Amino acid sequence: MAGGNLDNAKKLKADEFYTQLSDIEKELKNYKKHFKDKVVFCNCDDPETSNFYYYFVSNFEELGLKKLITTHFEIDKASYMLEYEGGVDLQGDKETVVKRAIKLGKKSKLKQNFQQGDQGVLFEEEPTRSFSGDFRSPECVELLKESDIVVTNPPFSLFREYVAQLMEYKKKFLIIGNKNAITYKDVFSLIKNNNLKIGYKNINSDMWLVLPDTAVKWEKMENGKKLQHIMACWFTNLDIPKHHQDLVLYKSYNPSEYPKYVNYNAINVDIVSEIPNDYNGTMGVPITFIDKYNPDQFEIIALGIIGSCKFTSNRKMEILDKNGKPTGKFTINAKGTLYRKYNIKKDIKPAFKDVRTGVLYSSIYARILIKNKNPVIKRKK
């Protein structure tokens, strides 16, 4: 048994989160102009169960689509590719409409890359090939080449690889991913260079995704479906008005309200809406800033973590526990994160203590370092 690809298969199975139709409808209604005369590819979607497939089938004529292509991953059998070019009768329930659309579509089997063993659970790998229906398989890559826009909910554990493939083949896309992906070095680089944006859904609100019927743990049941609360948001490289709107800034810079970091020449801003309108230096803002980011208004400098920006301090610090008590463990440069002096009025607890001076410091949750391109210039009195 070849372990690498099997491990990937297990990851894919563990990533089985299905998107609710209501979430798809709320987001995609903002992109109608992007779909006219386009070939849409949903390459992580079983047509029989995918709400993405149902959405595009139901709105095929309204969106003016040229073609809809879907593929999906199967670990124990060959997957198939389905091409749909319209014409379904939309009367009836969802299941009926989907069955009619599948019947109308052009269905082709993808190559079977694994064969079932005698015990019914083992598979022998066919050399140099991927799983059937895997978005990385040669068959799926060829389908990707002929598509215009990719829309789906890809495996979260393979998000880096998934986005990299889309960029390699210069494809437009609208996909769902974990919010933490913003902090991935390669993903953040795309955001910084304006090649990746957050969709319309507010990044501060998470998503309830549907789990497989076989799931043994879930947070709530709704309409017979097992749901899990996931830190997810929409990512896209489509040009949308949202990211051409200036963030309204109403506060002025006051040193007492915006303390500087000890290890980086920038001020700390705790709330995106309170970014000062007249500060012309570097500012550390919460990651949720990405939701409001307008490249005409701001410049992204770096992600406030080691490896993305160069810290200036090399103090030896003792790490404090959740109660602010010494742990006996030490670090240089506060684990490579931004930090500032502890403020007893604002901070719940200190995170570090300078070994040499005994001064307490607070670690700052992940920040994006930015500059205002057009700060307000105050007139001298």
C-alpha positions as CSV (number, residue, x, y, z in Angstrom):
1,M,0.0,0.0,0.0
2,A,1.5,3.3,-1.0
3,G,1.1,5.6,2.1
4,G,1.4,9.1,0.6
5,N,-1.7,9.1,-1.6
6,L,-3.7,7.1,0.9
7,D,-2.9,9.7,3.6
8,N,-4.1,12.3,1.2
9,A,-7.3,10.4,0.6
10,K,-7.9,10.2,4.3
11,K,-7.5,14.0,4.5
12,L,-10.0,14.5,1.7
13,K,-12.5,12.3,3.6
14,A,-11.8,14.2,6.8
15,D,-12.5,17.4,4.9
16,E,-16.0,16.5,4.0
17,F,-17.9,19.7,4.7
18,Y,-20.8,20.5,2.5
19,T,-22.0,24.0,1.8
20,Q,-25.6,25.0,2.5
21,L,-27.6,26.2,-0.4
22,S,-28.6,29.4,1.5
23,D,-24.9,30.4,1.9
24,I,-24.2,29.8,-1.8
25,E,-27.2,31.9,-2.8
26,K,-26.3,34.8,-0.6
27,E,-22.7,35.0,-1.9
28,L,-23.2,34.2,-5.6
29,K,-26.0,36.7,-6.2
30,N,-23.2,39.3,-6.1
31,Y,-21.3,37.9,-9.1
32,K,-23.9,37.4,-11.8
33,K,-22.0,39.5,-14.4
34,H,-19.0,37.3,-14.1
35,F,-20.8,34.1,-15.3
36,K,-22.3,35.1,-18.6
37,D,-21.1,32.8,-21.5
38,K,-18.6,31.1,-19.1
39,V,-17.8,27.5,-18.4
40,V,-18.1,26.9,-14.7
41,F,-16.1,24.0,-13.1
42,C,-17.1,22.6,-9.7
43,N,-14.2,20.1,-9.2
44,C,-15.0,19.0,-5.6
45,D,-18.7,18.3,-6.1
46,D,-20.8,15.1,-6.5
47,P,-23.7,16.3,-8.7
48,E,-26.2,14.1,-6.8
49,T,-25.5,15.8,-3.5
50,S,-23.8,19.1,-4.2
51,N,-25.6,22.4,-3.6
52,F,-23.2,24.1,-5.9
53,Y,-24.4,21.9,-8.7
54,Y,-28.0,22.5,-7.9
55,Y,-27.5,26.2,-7.7
56,F,-25.9,26.4,-11.2
57,V,-28.5,24.1,-12.7
58,S,-31.3,26.1,-11.2
59,N,-29.8,29.4,-12.4
60,F,-28.2,28.2,-15.6
61,E,-30.3,30.4,-18.0
62,E,-30.4,33.4,-15.7
63,L,-26.7,33.5,-15.3
64,G,-26.2,32.9,-19.1
65,L,-23.8,30.0,-18.5
66,K,-22.2,28.2,-21.4
67,K,-21.5,25.0,-19.6
68,L,-21.3,23.5,-16.1
69,I,-18.7,20.8,-15.4
70,T,-18.6,18.8,-12.1
71,T,-16.2,16.2,-10.8
72,H,-15.8,14.6,-7.3
73,F,-13.5,12.4,-5.3
74,E,-14.2,8.8,-4.6
75,I,-11.8,6.6,-2.6
76,D,-13.4,3.2,-3.3
77,K,-14.6,3.6,-6.9
78,A,-14.2,5.5,-10.1
79,S,-15.6,9.0,-10.1
80,Y,-17.3,10.6,-13.1
81,M,-17.3,13.9,-15.0
82,L,-20.7,15.5,-15.8
83,E,-21.2,18.2,-18.4
84,Y,-24.5,20.1,-18.3
85,E,-25.5,22.7,-20.9
86,G,-29.0,23.6,-19.7
87,G,-32.6,22.6,-20.5
88,V,-33.8,21.0,-17.3
89,D,-37.4,21.4,-16.1
90,L,-37.1,23.2,-12.8
91,Q,-40.5,22.1,-11.5
92,G,-40.4,19.8,-8.6
93,D,-38.3,19.4,-5.5
94,K,-34.5,19.7,-5.4
95,E,-33.9,15.9,-5.8
96,T,-36.1,15.7,-8.8
97,V,-34.5,18.7,-10.6
98,V,-31.0,17.3,-9.9
99,K,-31.9,13.8,-11.3
100,R,-33.4,15.4,-14.5
101,A,-30.3,17.6,-14.9
102,I,-28.0,14.6,-14.5
103,K,-30.0,12.7,-17.0
104,L,-29.7,15.6,-19.5
105,G,-25.9,15.9,-18.9
106,K,-23.0,14.2,-20.6
107,K,-21.6,11.7,-18.2
108,S,-18.1,10.3,-18.5
109,K,-16.2,8.0,-16.2
110,L,-12.8,9.2,-14.9
111,K,-10.1,6.7,-14.8
112,Q,-10.1,4.2,-11.9
113,N,-6.9,4.6,-10.1
114,F,-7.4,2.2,-7.2
115,Q,-8.8,-1.3,-7.3
116,Q,-10.6,-3.0,-4.5
117,G,-8.7,-5.7,-2.7
118,D,-9.9,-9.1,-1.4
119,Q,-10.8,-7.7,2.0
120,G,-12.9,-4.9,0.5
121,V,-11.0,-2.2,2.1
122,L,-7.5,-2.3,0.6
123,F,-6.4,-0.6,-2.6
124,E,-3.5,-1.0,-4.9
125,E,-2.1,2.2,-6.3
126,E,-1.7,2.5,-10.1
127,P,1.8,4.1,-10.5
128,T,2.2,7.9,-11.0
129,R,-1.5,8.6,-10.9
130,S,-3.8,10.3,-8.5
131,F,-7.1,9.2,-7.0
132,S,-10.1,9.2,-9.3
133,G,-11.9,12.5,-9.2
134,D,-9.0,14.2,-7.3
135,F,-8.7,17.8,-8.5
136,R,-5.0,17.1,-9.1
137,S,-5.5,14.1,-11.4
138,P,-4.6,14.5,-15.1
139,E,-8.3,14.1,-16.1
140,C,-9.4,16.9,-13.8
141,V,-6.5,19.1,-14.8
142,E,-7.6,18.8,-18.4
143,L,-11.1,19.9,-17.5
144,L,-9.7,22.8,-15.5
145,K,-7.9,24.0,-18.6
146,E,-11.1,24.3,-20.5
147,S,-13.0,26.0,-17.7
148,D,-13.4,29.8,-17.1
149,I,-14.4,30.0,-13.4
150,V,-14.0,27.5,-10.6
151,V,-16.6,27.6,-7.8
152,T,-16.6,25.0,-5.0
153,N,-15.7,24.2,-1.4
154,P,-12.3,22.4,-1.7
155,P,-10.6,20.3,1.0
156,F,-9.4,22.7,3.7
157,S,-6.3,20.6,4.4
158,L,-5.2,20.9,0.7
159,F,-6.2,24.6,0.4
160,R,-2.6,25.8,-0.4
161,E,-2.2,23.2,-3.1
162,Y,-5.6,23.9,-4.5
163,V,-5.1,27.7,-4.8
164,A,-1.7,27.2,-6.2
165,Q,-3.1,25.0,-9.0
166,L,-5.7,27.7,-9.8
167,M,-3.1,30.4,-10.0
168,E,-0.8,28.2,-12.1
169,Y,-3.5,27.8,-14.7
170,K,-4.6,31.4,-14.4
171,K,-8.2,30.6,-13.5
172,K,-10.8,32.8,-12.0
173,F,-12.4,31.4,-8.9
174,L,-14.8,31.7,-6.0
175,I,-14.1,29.2,-3.3
176,I,-14.6,28.6,0.4
177,G,-11.7,28.2,2.8
178,N,-10.7,28.3,6.4
179,K,-10.1,31.9,7.7
180,N,-6.7,30.8,9.0
181,A,-5.6,30.4,5.4
182,I,-5.1,34.1,5.4
183,T,-2.0,33.6,7.5
184,Y,-0.5,31.0,5.2
185,K,2.7,32.5,3.7
186,D,1.8,31.7,0.1
187,V,-1.9,32.7,0.5
188,F,-1.0,35.9,2.2
189,S,1.4,36.8,-0.5
190,L,-1.4,36.5,-3.0
191,I,-3.5,38.9,-0.9
192,K,-0.7,41.3,-0.5
193,N,-0.2,41.4,-4.2
194,N,-3.9,41.9,-4.9
195,N,-4.3,38.5,-6.5
196,L,-6.7,37.2,-3.9
197,K,-9.6,38.8,-2.0
198,I,-12.2,38.0,0.6
199,G,-15.7,37.6,-0.8
200,Y,-18.9,39.5,0.2
201,K,-19.8,37.5,3.3
202,N,-18.5,39.4,6.4
203,I,-15.4,37.7,7.6
204,N,-16.5,38.2,11.2
205,S,-19.4,35.7,10.8
206,D,-18.5,32.0,10.5
207,M,-20.4,29.4,8.5
208,W,-22.5,26.3,9.4
209,L,-21.3,23.5,7.1
210,V,-23.1,20.2,6.6
211,L,-21.3,17.0,7.7
212,P,-21.8,13.6,6.1
213,D,-24.6,11.4,7.5
214,T,-21.9,9.1,8.8
215,A,-20.4,11.8,11.1
216,V,-20.3,10.8,14.7
217,K,-19.9,14.3,16.1
218,W,-21.7,17.5,15.2
219,E,-22.9,20.7,16.8
220,K,-26.5,20.9,15.8
221,M,-29.2,19.2,13.7
222,E,-31.2,21.2,11.2
223,N,-33.7,19.9,8.7
224,G,-32.3,16.4,9.3
225,K,-28.7,17.6,8.6
226,K,-25.7,17.4,10.9
227,L,-24.1,20.9,11.0
228,Q,-20.7,22.0,12.3
229,H,-19.7,25.6,13.0
230,I,-16.6,26.4,10.9
231,M,-14.3,29.4,10.7
232,A,-14.8,29.7,7.0
233,C,-15.1,32.5,4.4
234,W,-15.2,33.1,0.7
235,F,-12.0,33.7,-1.3
236,T,-11.9,35.0,-4.9
237,N,-9.8,36.7,-7.5
238,L,-12.9,38.1,-9.3
239,D,-13.0,41.9,-9.3
240,I,-15.8,43.1,-7.1
241,P,-17.0,46.6,-6.0
242,K,-16.6,45.7,-2.3
243,H,-12.8,46.1,-2.5
244,H,-13.0,49.5,-4.3
245,Q,-14.8,51.1,-1.4
246,D,-12.9,53.3,1.0
247,L,-13.1,52.4,4.7
248,V,-14.5,55.4,6.5
249,L,-12.0,56.6,9.1
250,Y,-13.2,58.9,11.8
251,K,-10.5,58.8,14.5
252,S,-7.3,60.9,14.8
253,Y,-3.9,59.5,15.9
254,N,-3.3,59.8,19.7
255,P,-0.1,58.1,21.0
256,S,-1.8,57.1,24.2
257,E,-4.5,55.2,22.3
258,Y,-2.2,53.6,19.8
259,P,0.9,52.2,21.6
260,K,3.9,51.2,19.5
261,Y,5.3,47.7,19.4
262,V,8.6,47.0,21.1
263,N,10.0,44.9,18.3
264,Y,8.6,46.6,15.2
265,N,8.3,50.2,14.2
266,A,4.5,50.4,14.0
267,I,1.5,51.3,16.1
268,N,-1.1,48.8,17.3
269,V,-4.7,49.2,16.3
270,D,-7.1,46.8,18.0
271,I,-10.3,47.6,16.0
272,V,-10.4,48.0,12.2
273,S,-12.9,50.8,12.4
274,E,-10.6,52.8,14.6
275,I,-7.7,53.0,12.2
276,P,-6.5,56.6,12.6
277,N,-7.1,58.7,9.5
278,D,-4.0,60.9,9.9
279,Y,-1.2,58.4,10.7
280,N,1.3,58.1,7.9
281,G,3.4,55.3,9.4
282,T,3.0,51.6,9.6
283,M,0.1,50.2,11.6
284,G,-0.7,46.7,12.9
285,V,-4.4,45.9,12.4
286,P,-6.5,42.8,13.0
287,I,-6.6,40.1,10.3
288,T,-10.3,41.0,9.7
289,F,-9.0,44.1,8.0
290,I,-8.7,42.0,4.9
291,D,-12.5,42.1,4.6
292,K,-12.4,45.9,4.2
293,Y,-9.1,46.1,2.3
294,N,-9.1,48.5,-0.6
295,P,-5.7,48.6,-2.4
296,D,-6.3,52.1,-3.6
297,Q,-6.6,53.3,0.1
298,F,-4.1,51.1,1.9
299,E,-0.8,49.3,1.2
300,I,-0.2,45.9,2.9
301,I,3.4,45.8,4.2
302,A,3.6,42.3,5.8
303,L,2.0,39.8,8.1
304,G,3.1,40.5,11.7
305,I,4.8,37.1,12.3
306,I,8.4,35.9,12.1
307,G,9.2,35.0,8.5
308,S,7.0,37.8,7.1
309,C,8.5,40.8,8.8
310,K,11.9,41.5,10.5
311,F,11.6,42.1,14.2
312,T,14.1,44.5,15.8
313,S,14.2,43.2,19.4
314,N,16.0,40.2,20.7
315,R,15.1,40.3,24.4
316,K,15.2,37.1,26.4
317,M,11.7,36.7,27.8
318,E,10.1,34.3,30.3
319,I,6.8,32.9,29.1
320,L,3.9,33.4,31.5
321,D,0.9,31.1,31.8
322,K,-2.8,31.9,31.4
323,N,-2.8,33.5,34.8
324,G,0.2,35.6,34.1
325,K,2.5,33.4,36.3
326,P,6.0,32.3,35.4
327,T,6.3,29.0,33.6
328,G,10.1,28.6,33.8
329,K,10.2,28.5,29.9
330,F,12.0,31.2,27.9
331,T,11.9,32.6,24.4
332,I,13.8,35.1,22.3
333,N,11.7,37.8,20.7
334,A,8.4,36.6,22.2
335,K,8.0,33.6,19.9
336,G,8.4,35.8,16.9
337,T,5.2,37.8,17.4
338,L,4.5,41.5,17.8
339,Y,4.4,42.6,21.4
340,R,4.1,45.8,23.5
341,K,4.4,46.9,27.1
342,Y,1.7,45.4,29.3
343,N,-1.2,47.8,30.1
344,I,-3.0,46.8,33.3
345,K,-6.1,48.8,32.3
346,K,-6.5,47.3,28.8
347,D,-4.8,43.9,28.9
348,I,-6.3,40.8,30.6
349,K,-2.9,39.5,31.5
350,P,0.8,39.8,30.5
351,A,2.3,37.2,28.3
352,F,6.0,37.7,28.8
353,K,8.5,39.1,31.3
354,D,11.8,40.6,30.4
355,V,14.4,38.4,32.1
356,R,16.9,41.3,32.6
357,T,14.6,44.1,33.6
358,G,11.4,42.3,34.9
359,V,9.2,44.5,32.7
360,L,5.9,42.8,31.6
361,Y,4.8,42.7,28.0
362,S,1.6,41.7,26.2
363,S,1.6,39.5,23.1
364,I,-0.6,40.9,20.3
365,Y,-2.9,38.6,18.4
366,A,-2.1,38.1,14.7
367,R,-1.8,41.5,12.9
368,I,-1.4,42.7,9.3
369,L,1.0,45.6,8.9
370,I,-0.4,48.3,6.7
371,K,0.0,51.9,5.6
372,N,-2.6,54.5,4.7
373,K,-1.8,55.7,1.2
374,N,-3.7,59.0,1.7
375,P,-3.6,60.0,5.3
376,V,-5.3,63.3,6.3
377,I,-2.8,66.1,6.6
378,K,-3.4,68.3,9.6
379,R,-2.8,72.0,9.3
380,K,-0.5,73.5,11.8
381,K,-2.2,76.1,14.1
